[in-house]
């Protein structure tokens, strides 16, 4: 009996059938029922019959980074590469502490969602096994190389399983680093697979459908609402996590999501133009300037905080309103710019566009060389500046140009 086996467990006259999952407590058997729920069954006195061993599945378990799962293929189905970085979608409850811990690898996730069978062929890789608060730009670079290898190896679509807290940063970074002829879908879950309200099943199923679709962009696929009927497809560079725990935590800022997937019908629809499958030749530019900071201005902030930014390659400022900061800070920022620091102004407002020509402070900022960040989301702006400084010769021009849909066209001119 091994994790991944389809088993029938008899306990006190009741039979339970499902997929056996790894359990941190040997006194209990963890079972994934056909409906998607997990239950724990006391191992004491239980009678177990293996209905279908995991060896008959189309994948084998693997847990080490950069190793590829050995799987069998159906030539009639597309090949989807599943890349795990950890996070809640790859987590379970640690019964020793009662807390959620990152334990599952790619094969475990597939085993826990039997409905994935028959949708596609899967090739699994573990790029990292961390919670997303521990994500680092260097891991973005490693992930980009893994994704590019999968593209060049013939994958028809990529799914990256990632923790939700920093997913928008990683997905944005991949958007700039890779030009892809196939879909790259990021997904995660707000609640681990052990919980009855877990969103991992719907998110992963919808992600597979998105990865098989014709949209060759980097998208985030997560619940559209609190029901289990749709997932939204957000362009990575225009999305952010706007709720700590709701399953529909992600939103596209400034517009409706680019598309959606109907979980019941498996239909994928898109609302606006997008880069089509096969339209781009694959390329990788994974260099990043890691010496970039994101600073949020608040009233009463100590101007000396900018002193520690001396020598930084770039700074993103979340300014107030149209992109402002206290006038007393302007000489400090001017000195940083004179010494070679590239400074981009964004807004801490959720929606809207930076415009430094309306008020005197904004004009003073323009005069010292501040770059207007248009309607770039601050997190996206940081990732973009890291990439721009490492890969372009004119940061000011590049930061004000939309490269992968990160800047939207203004709805009306400023007056």
N, C-alpha and C positions, 0 to 999 in steps of 0.2 A: 504494500500500500504506500503510495507516494503522492505528494501534492500534485494536483492536476488530474488524478484518477477520477473517473466518474464512478461513484460508489452508492450503495444502498446500505443505510445504517438502521438497524432495529434496536430500539431502546424502550423498555417497559411496554412492549406490545404495539408501539407506533413505529412506522417505517418512514424514513426520510431519504430522498434520493437527490443527488446533486454532485457538484464538483468539490473535491476535497482541497481546502486551502491550507497554506502554511499557518501554523499556530505557535505562538510563543509560550503556550502553556500545555505541557504534555498530558495534563489531566482532562483536557477538553479537545474535542474534534471540531474544527471550524469548517462549515459546509456552506457552499454557494448554491442556493435553491434555484430551480429553473426560472422563477419570477424575478431573480436578481437580488433577493434579500439574503443576508448571511445569518446563520444561527450557530450557536455553540451547543454541543451535545457532550454530556459527560462520557468519558471514555470507559468508565467503570461499568462493566456488565454489558457493554454494547457489542452487538454482532454486526460484522462488516463484510459485505460482499463487493468485490471490485467488478463493476459492470463493464467498464471500458478503461484499460490502463492508459496513462498519459503518454506512453510510448507510441500509441496509435494516433496521437494528435499530430498536426502538421507543423510542430515546432518542438524544440527542446529547451530546457531551462538553461539560462546563462546569466551570470551575475557580474562578470568582470568588465570594466570599461574597455571599449574599443574591440571587444570580441563580437563576432557575428553569430547569431543563432543559426543552427543547421535546420532547414525546413524543407518540406517537399512542396512541389509546385503543380498547379493545375494550369496548363497552358492557356485555357480559356479565360482565366481571371487576371486582372491587373496586379502588378507587384507594388505593394505599399510598404515603405520602410518606416518602421516604428522606432523612434529614438527616445530613450528615456533619460531625463536629467534628475529625476526624483520628484519631490513635491507630494502634495496630498493625494494626487491621482495614483501615485505609486506607494501609498502609505497604508498602514493598518494600525489598529490599536495595540500598543505594547501592554499586555495584561500585567506585567510586573509593576509598571508605573501608572497605568491608566491613561497615559498620554498617547497622542498620535506620533508615530515614528516612521521614517522612510525605510521600508523594508523590501518592498516588492521590486522585482526587475520586470523587464518587458514581457517575458514569457508568463510571469504570474498574472499580469494584467490581462493578457489574452485568455488565459485559463479561466479567469474570474468573469469573463464576458463571453459565454458560449455563442451568442448571436453573431459574433465576428466571423465564425466559421461560414465559409461559402460566399462571403462578400468580396474577398480578395485573397491573394497570396501575401504573406507577411515575412519581412526580413527584420529582425530585431537587433538593435544595438543599444548599449548603455554608454552614454557619453559622460554622465556624471550621476552620482547618487546622493544628492544634497537637498535640503529644504531651500526654498527660493531666496530666503533672506541671506543665505550664504553664497549667492551667485556673485561671480566676479567677472569683469571684462575679459580676463584671460580665458575664462571658460567659454565666453561668447566666441572667442577666436577658435578654440578647440572644437566647439559645436559646429561652427561654420565649416571647418575642414571636414568633419564627419558628414555633414549634410551634403557637401559638394562631392565627396567620395561616393555617396549613395546615388546622387544624380548621375555621375559618370558611370556608375555600375549598372545603370539601366532601370532604376526605380521609376514607376509611373506616378508616384506621389509620395510626399514625405509628411509624417505626423510626428511632431515633437511634443512629448508629454512633460509638462513643466509646472512648477508651483505657481499659483496665481499671483502672489504678492509682487513679484518682479517680472512677471511674464511679458508685460508691455515693453520693458526695457530690452529684454533678450530678443523678442520678436522684432522690435525696431532695428536692433543692431544687425540681425540677420538680413533684414530688408535692404540695408545699405551694403552689406558685405557680399551678397550673392545676387547675381542675375540668373534667374532660373527659368527653364522652359517648362517646368512642372509645378503643380501646387505645393506650397509648404504651409502646413496647417499646425498651429500651436493650440494645444488644448490642456485643460487641467480639471480639477474639481475642487469645489469649496468644502466638500465633506467626504471623508474617507469611505472606502468601499464597505467598511464594517457597519456603517450607519444606514438605517432604513431609508433616510432621505438623501442618500448619496446621489450625486449628479454624474458620477463617472461613466455609467453605462450609456446614458443618452449622449453625453458629450463625445465619447469615443466613437460610438456608432455614427453620429452625424459627421464627425471629423473624417471618417473613412469615406463617406459619400462625398464630402468636399474635396478630399484628396484625389478622388476619381473624376472630379468635374473638369471643366475647361478653363477655369480661372487660375492662371499661373502666377499668383502673387503670394506674399506672406500674409496669412490671415490668422485671426484668433477666433476659435470656435467654442462658444460657451452658451449656456442656457439663455433663451430670450426672455423668459419670465419664470415665475415660480412653479409653473406646470411643467410636465414632461413631454410637451408636444412639439416644440421647436427649439432650434439652436440658431443664434445669430452668427453671421460671418463678418467680423470687423477687420478692416484694413489695419495692419499692425501699427503703422505710424500715426493713425488717427484715433486710437483707442486708449482707454485707461480704465483701471479698476476703481469703481465709484462707490463700492459698498464693502464693508469688512467681511460679511458672512452670507449675504443673499446669493442664491445660485445664479441669479441674473446680474452679477456684480459688474460686468463689463458693458461699456457703452462706447459708441462711436460719437466723438465730439464734433458738433457742427453739422451733423447730417444723420440720416437713418443708416443702419448698418449696410454694408455693401451688398449683402445677400443673406439668405437664411436656408436652413435645411429642415424639412418636415420630417420629424422622427417616425411617424406612422407610415407615410407613403414613401419616405426616403427621397423625395423630390428636392433638388437643389435649384434655387432661383436667385438671380442677381438683379439689382435695381439700376445699376449704372455701368458705364463702360469699365472694362478691366483688361489687363494684359492676358492674352489668350495663350493656351497651351501651345508650345512649340514656337511662339513668336520671338523669343529671345534665344541667343546662343549662350550656353552656360559659361559663367566666368566667376572668379573668386578674387575679391580684394579684401583680405581680412586684417590688413594693418590698421591699428588704432593708436591714437595719441592718448595715453592713459592719464596724462597730466591735466585733466579738465575737471572743474568743480561746478556744482549746481547750488546756488545760494538763493534763499528766499528772503526778500526784504520785508521787515516788519517795523512799525513805529517804535522808536526807542532803541533800535538796534545799534550796537557799538561799532563805530566806523573802523575800529582797530581789527575787527574780524577780517577786513579785507587786507590787512597787513600780512596775514599768513598766506595770502594768495600771491604774494610776490614771487615771481619765477614760474607761475602757472602758465601753461600754454594757452588755456582758454577758460573762460568763466561764463556760465549761463546765469543770468539774474532773473528771478521771478519778481518782476516789479508790480506796482499797484496799477489798477485801471488800464490805461492805454500804454503803460510801460514806464512808470516813474519810480524814482528813488529820492530820498532826502537830498536837497540841494547841497548840503554840507558834504555829501559823499562825492560830489563831482570832481573836486581836485584829486582825491585819492584814485578814482577810476581813471582819470586822465593820466596820472603818473604810471599806472599799470599798463595802459595802452601804449604810452611812449616807450615803455621798456619791453614791448613785444607781446603782451597778453591780448588775445583776441576776446572781446567781450560782446556777448549777444544778449539783447533785452527781450524777455518774453513777459507774459502777464500771468498773474496768479488767478485771474478770473477764469472760470471754466470755459466760457465761450467768448469769442470776439477776437479782434485783431489789434496788434500793437500799432500805434501811430504816434510818432514823436513830434509831429508838426502842429499839434493843436495847442499845446501849452508851452510856456517859456522853458520849463524844466526839460521837456522833451527836446526842444530845439538846442538847448545847451548840451544835452547828451549826444545829439547828432554831431554837434560841432567838435566834440572831443574824440569822435570816432566810434561811438557805440553803434553796433549793427542791429537794425530792427529785425526782430524774429518773426515778423508777419503774424500768422496765427499758429505757429509751431507750439505743440504741447511741450511744456518744460522738460519732461523726461525724454521725449523724442529729440528735443533740441540738444540735450547733453550728448546723447548717443551720436547724433548727426555731426556735432562739432568734433567729437573724437575721431570720427571717420574722415570728415572733411580735412582736418589738419594733417592727417597722415596720407591723404590720397589726392589732394588738389593743390593748385598753386595760387588760387584766389579765394580764400575762405569767405570773404565778405560777399562776393558774387554767388558762391555755392550755397551759403546759408540762406540766401533770399530766393533761391530757385528751388522749385519742387522737383525732387529727384525720383522719389517712389511714392508720390501721393501724400507726402507729409504736410504740404501747404495747400490750402484750398483757394480757389479763385474767389476774390471778394464779391459779396452779393451786390454791393453798391460802392461808388467812390466816396472817399471821405470828403466832407464839406465843412 
